[in-house]
Amino acid sequence: MYNNKKVNVVVPAYNEESLIVKTLSSIPDFVEKIIVVNDFSSDRTRKLVDEFKGEDKRVILLNNNKNYGAGYSIKRGYKKSFELKPDITVVMAGD
């Protein structure tokens, strides 16, 4: 919670293995849920996020079944966030 507001973060990610863990680690503790949308990465992005989920239970990982692009991934993340009924949803790039 931040100022009595439930905050979620959407993180679109495509081939972000070099920075995704650092990005997720930098998200403040007041954030309720972190929704990572893996846009069919061909590197270890998915694996690294899966591992990170074990350390941070706020993380929700959505995996696209093909590469749709950043706009689609952001939209998909917003839809998931909307289901969770936050007061605020923001987007943070995977890198």
N, C-alpha and C positions, 0 to 999 in steps of 0.2 A: 504494500500500500504506500502511496505517496499522497500526502495531504488528504487522507481518507478516500483516495481514488484507487481502484484496482487497475493496474497497468500491465498490458501484455506487449511483447515485442515480437514482430515478424522478421525473420531473417531469411531472405532468399539466398540460396547458395548454389553456385555452379563451379565445380573444380576449384574449391577453396581449401584444399588440404593444408596448404602452408600457413593459413591464417585463421581458419574456422575456430580452433580451440582457443586461441588468443582472443578472438572476437567474443565468443560465448563467455569466456572467463571475465571479460570486462563489463558484462551487463550487471548493473547494480542489484543488490539484494532486495530492494523494494519491488522489483518486477515480479509479478505473479506467475506468468507463463511466458516461455520462450518458444516460439513456434518456428522451427527451421523447416524450410521447404527446399529439399534437395532436388534440383532440376536435372535429374538423370546424369549426375556427374560421372565422368569416366575415371576419376582418380579415387583417392581414399576418403573423400569428404563424408560419404555415408557412414563408413566404418568409424571414423573419428567422432562423428556426432553420436553414433550409437554408444561408443565407449564413454563419451562425456555424459550421456544421459544417466549412466550408472552413478556418477558423482553429483549430478545436479538434477533432482526430480522435477524441476520446473520445465525441463525441456520436453517438447513434443516434436517428433520428427515425422514429416510427411514426405514421401518420395514420389516424384512424378514418374510415370511409366515411359516417358520420352522427354526430350528437351523441348520445352514450350517457350522458354524465354523468361526474362525477369518480370514482365508485366503480369503474365499468367501466374507465376509463382507468388507474387505479392498478393494478387487477388485471392488465390487459394488460401494463403495464410490469413488474410483478413476474414475470409468466410469462417475458418476454423476459430479464430479469435472471437468473432461475433457469437458463435455457439456458446462460448464460455462466459459471455456477458460481462466484459470488462467495462470500465468507465472510459478508458483511453487505450488506444492501440497505436503503436508507432512502428516504423520500419527502420531496420538497421542493416546495412549491407553486410554480407558474409565476410568481406575483407576489411 
